[in-house]
């Protein structure tokens, strides 16, 4: 780390961490504030995913498939197997949806493996003060994904059970017709818990992982003895990155799996709820 780079760092470790956890935002604080870095990186990764899908679709080969085609087919077959094992009946939307969720969340999570100071430093050269590069460490992203899934849950509940069947689920589940107020409260909590748990689980695990990378980066940012701390940081960060590959994959898989489970529950009849 050069003297110029070190001088540009925040003055204290707390300020350093707060700086890295601050989004590049526009608009008033609260609901109307847009985190531009979250939108940028999530859209870029979505665009990359669509581009790769487009190129693979144009160059599909049954006789001599490319390595990328084999990898994507293997992942899709794995996801489709999960759908066949969990989902009741057959809905042509569920497997492609689950596959898209898994790949997109994995790519957003994988941004955590980029050195924490690299892209913010490049952004600083361009005059951008703040930059968060991991979209899933932003609650806006995880709640956006979770609420999108929840909208599908409500849609399929109404479509499969009918409006009255969906209403009956709130009125008579789980304690029967003599406890309607309690039923409404319990079922509402149960339904609201679905998107909340999806969003907070993904956010919490990814935020904790990013925070640990920042703590490891503090070894060289503020310790002073670069000759001693840099090798230690490299070893520790490499070990955590290897373990974190499992974390980012597992979190994408859990979000995908719960999406399949919740949509499967929405496809069951009222008598099976």
Residue pairs with C-beta under 8 A, 6 or more apart in sequence:
1 220
1 221
1 226
5 121
6 221
8 124
9 16
9 221
9 222
10 16
10 18
10 19
13 218
13 221
13 222
16 214
16 218
16 221
16 222
17 211
17 214
17 215
17 218
19 130
20 116
20 120
20 132
20 214
21 132
21 137
21 210
21 211
21 214
22 130
22 132
23 35
23 36
23 37
23 38
23 130
23 132
23 138
24 35
24 36
24 37
24 123
24 128
24 129
24 130
24 131
24 132
25 33
25 34
25 35
25 36
25 130
26 33
26 34
26 36
27 33
27 34
35 132
35 138
35 140
37 130
37 131
37 132
37 133
38 132
38 135
38 138
38 140
38 141
41 108
41 111
41 133
41 134
41 135
42 104
42 108
42 135
42 141
45 104
45 107
45 108
45 111
45 135
46 104
48 107
49 100
49 103
49 104
49 107
52 68
52 72
56 66
56 68
56 69
56 72
59 66
59 69
60 69
61 69
65 73
75 99
75 102
75 103
76 95
76 99
79 95
79 98
79 99
79 102
79 256
80 95
80 99
82 98
82 256
82 257
82 260
83 94
83 95
83 98
83 260
86 257
86 260
86 261
86 264
87 94
87 260
87 263
87 264
87 267
88 264
88 267
88 268
89 267
91 263
91 267
94 260
94 263
97 152
97 259
98 256
98 259
98 260
101 145
101 149
101 252
101 255
101 256
101 259
102 252
102 253
102 255
102 256
103 252
105 136
105 145
105 202
105 251
105 252
105 255
105 256
106 248
106 249
106 252
108 134
108 135
108 136
108 141
109 134
109 136
109 206
109 247
109 248
109 249
109 251
109 252
110 248
111 133
111 134
111 135
112 134
112 137
112 206
112 209
112 210
112 213
112 244
112 248
113 241
113 244
113 245
113 248
114 133
115 217
116 210
116 213
116 214
116 217
117 217
117 221
119 131
119 133
120 130
120 131
120 133
123 130
123 131
132 138
134 206
134 210
135 141
136 142
136 202
136 203
136 206
136 251
137 203
137 206
137 207
137 210
138 203
139 199
139 203
141 203
142 198
142 199
142 200
142 202
142 203
143 195
143 199
145 198
145 199
145 202
145 255
146 194
146 195
146 196
146 198
146 199
146 202
147 195
147 199
149 194
149 195
149 198
149 259
149 262
149 263
150 194
150 195
152 263
152 266
153 191
153 194
153 262
153 263
153 265
153 266
154 166
154 266
156 263
156 266
156 267
157 166
157 169
157 266
158 166
160 266
160 267
160 268
160 269
161 168
161 169
161 269
161 270
165 269
165 270
168 270
169 187
169 270
169 273
170 183
170 184
170 187
170 188
171 177
171 180
171 183
171 184
172 180
172 183
173 183
173 186
173 187
173 273
174 183
174 186
174 187
175 182
175 183
175 186
176 183
194 258
194 262
197 258
198 255
198 258
198 259
201 251
201 254
201 255
202 251
202 254
202 255
205 247
205 251
206 248
206 251
209 244
209 247
209 248
212 240
213 237
213 240
216 233
216 236
216 237
216 240
217 233
217 237
219 229
219 230
219 232
219 233
219 236
220 226
220 229
220 230
220 233
223 229
265 273
